Amino acid sequence: MSRFRVERATPLPPGEAWRRVTDWSAHAAGVPLTRATVLTPGPARVGARFTVRTGVGRLGFDDPMEIVRWEPPRPGGDGPAAGVCRVVKYGRLLGGWAEITVRAEAGGARVTWVEELRVRGLPRRCDALLTPVARRVFGRALDRLLR
């Protein structure tokens, strides 16, 4: 299992940063040959499911996910509370989880993405190669979402 962390500071207010990083369709829009389908109608919440499909036609794979924690950022008595979203991957090829945290900081927000990614059938010795690639791919996605 590959575990990685990506962090970005943004001048966006926490609420806007949260909206962007939890827009599942926007995640896929910037990645070639990828699209996202939200399976649960209504607003995002615990129990909502979505699938990211990567590939062309029959050649590709689905990455189904479910939101298991959904706490948007909110103002608190001693400053804004962090927003946290956690999704669990339950596909045949990809497993693991991702947790996105959005915190207010001077001049905007800080977004942290931590993920444990398991590619079924891939030996653990490949994690050393998978981790930097995943960090780069997800870092670029986060940069694009926060632009």
Salt bridges, closest charged atoms under 4 A:
GLU7 OE1 - ARG5 NE 3.39
GLU7 OE2 - ARG110 NH1 3.57
GLU16 OE2 - ARG19 NH2 2.67
GLU16 OE2 - ARG20 NE 2.79
ASP62 OD1 - ARG53 NH1 3.24
ASP63 OD2 - LYS89 NZ 2.63
GLU66 OE1 - ARG49 NH2 2.95
GLU71 OE2 - ARG69 NE 3.00
GLU99 OE1 - ARG86 NH1 3.15
GLU105 OE1 - ARG110 NE 2.99
GLU115 OE2 - LYS89 NZ 3.51
GLU116 OE2 - ARG3 NH1 3.32
ASP143 OD1 - ARG8 NE 2.45
